[in-house]
Amino acid sequence: VHTAGQNKAVLDPFKPEKKEDVERLKALQLEVHATFIDLVKERRGTKLKDDPDLFTGLFWTGIKGLELGLVDALGDMRTVLKTRFGAKTQLRLITTPRGFLSRFGLFGSSKGFSAPDIVAAAASGVIDAAEERALWSRFGL
């Protein structure tokens, strides 16, 4: 790895871990976590329940999040928007532009596969085959 700067290789996975790098990372994580807690408390205010697990990194279902005061309500986007902005609210589906070949049912159609999908599948197949071959070669097969 070629870099410029004295600290560019901090926590490089290809180098031995340094105690001071880990300590710096932990300090940054604590700072980010404290900022997050302050922001949530400021925004949610008295709606938050006094639960000792609230900021431990645990996560919950929507129902439990509602009980803890993390959200105001549960719902899906369409229903919430229509309730908030009126029954005439319309959501437009935004899709990627269709290419020339998709007009003929080839690449990019909703019924078939896109070119990136095909390339990704082929690459994945090659990698899977190579890994399988490597495993069997351990046994001389």
C-alpha positions in Angstrom: 0.0 0.0 0.0 1.5 3.3 -1.1 0.3 6.4 0.7 1.2 10.0 1.5 0.9 11.1 5.1 2.2 9.8 8.4 -1.1 8.2 9.6 -2.5 6.9 6.3 -1.9 3.2 7.4 -3.8 3.5 10.7 -5.6 0.2 11.3 -4.4 -1.2 8.0 -5.7 -4.8 8.0 -2.4 -6.0 6.4 -0.2 -4.7 9.2 0.0 -5.6 12.9 -2.5 -3.7 15.1 -1.1 -0.9 17.1 -2.5 -0.2 20.6 -2.5 3.6 20.0 -4.5 3.2 16.8 -7.1 1.2 18.6 -7.3 3.6 21.4 -7.8 6.5 19.0 -10.5 4.6 17.2 -12.3 3.8 20.5 -12.1 7.5 21.5 -13.7 8.5 18.1 -16.4 5.9 18.6 -17.2 7.2 22.0 -17.4 10.8 20.7 -19.7 9.8 17.8 -21.9 7.7 20.2 -22.1 10.7 22.7 -23.1 13.0 19.9 -25.7 10.5 18.7 -27.2 10.2 22.2 -27.3 14.0 22.6 -29.0 14.4 19.2 -31.7 11.7 19.9 -32.4 13.2 23.4 -32.6 16.7 22.0 -35.0 15.7 19.1 -37.1 13.1 21.0 -37.2 15.0 24.3 -39.8 13.8 26.8 -41.1 11.2 24.4 -38.1 8.9 25.2 -38.7 6.4 27.9 -36.1 6.0 30.7 -34.8 2.6 29.7 -31.2 1.6 30.6 -30.9 -0.3 27.3 -31.9 2.6 25.1 -28.4 3.7 24.0 -26.5 0.4 24.4 -26.5 -0.4 20.7 -29.4 -2.8 20.9 -32.1 -2.6 18.2 -35.8 -3.3 18.3 -38.9 -3.9 16.2 -41.1 -1.0 15.3 -43.5 -1.8 18.1 -40.8 -1.8 20.8 -39.3 1.4 19.3 -42.8 3.0 19.6 -43.0 1.9 23.3 -39.5 3.4 23.9 -40.4 6.7 22.3 -38.0 6.3 19.4 -40.8 6.9 16.9 -44.1 8.7 16.9 -46.1 6.1 15.0 -45.9 3.0 12.8 -47.0 3.0 9.2 -46.1 2.6 5.5 -45.0 5.5 3.4 -48.1 5.7 1.2 -50.6 5.8 4.1 -48.6 8.2 6.2 -48.2 10.6 3.3 -51.9 10.5 2.3 -52.9 11.0 6.0 -50.5 13.9 6.3 -51.0 15.7 3.0 -54.4 14.5 1.8 -56.0 11.7 -0.2 -55.0 13.3 -3.5 -51.3 12.8 -2.7 -49.7 10.7 -5.5 -46.4 8.9 -5.4 -44.6 8.6 -8.7 -42.5 5.6 -9.4 -39.0 6.7 -10.5 -37.2 4.2 -12.7 -33.9 4.2 -14.5 -34.0 5.3 -18.1 -34.7 2.5 -20.6 -32.0 1.7 -23.1 -32.5 0.9 -26.8 -32.2 -2.9 -26.3 -34.8 -2.9 -23.5 -37.4 -2.0 -26.1 -37.0 -5.4 -27.6 -37.1 -7.3 -24.3 -33.3 -7.5 -24.0 -31.1 -5.9 -21.4 -32.7 -3.7 -18.8 -36.3 -4.8 -19.1 -38.2 -5.5 -16.0 -38.9 -9.0 -17.2 -35.3 -10.0 -17.9 -31.8 -9.3 -16.5 -29.7 -6.3 -17.0 -26.2 -6.5 -18.4 -24.6 -5.8 -15.0 -26.8 -8.6 -13.5 -25.5 -11.1 -16.2 -21.9 -10.0 -15.7 -22.2 -10.3 -11.9 -23.7 -13.7 -12.1 -21.0 -15.0 -14.5 -18.2 -13.6 -12.3 -19.8 -15.2 -9.3 -20.1 -18.5 -11.0 -16.4 -18.4 -12.0 -15.4 -17.5 -8.5 -17.5 -20.3 -7.0 -16.1 -22.8 -9.5 -12.5 -21.7 -8.6 -13.2 -22.0 -4.9 -14.7 -25.4 -5.3 -11.8 -26.6 -7.4 -9.3 -25.3 -4.8 -11.1 -27.2 -2.0 -11.2 -30.5 -3.9 -7.5 -30.1 -4.8 -6.6 -30.3 -1.1 -7.6 -33.9 -1.3 -5.8 -34.5 -4.6 -9.1 -34.7 -6.5 
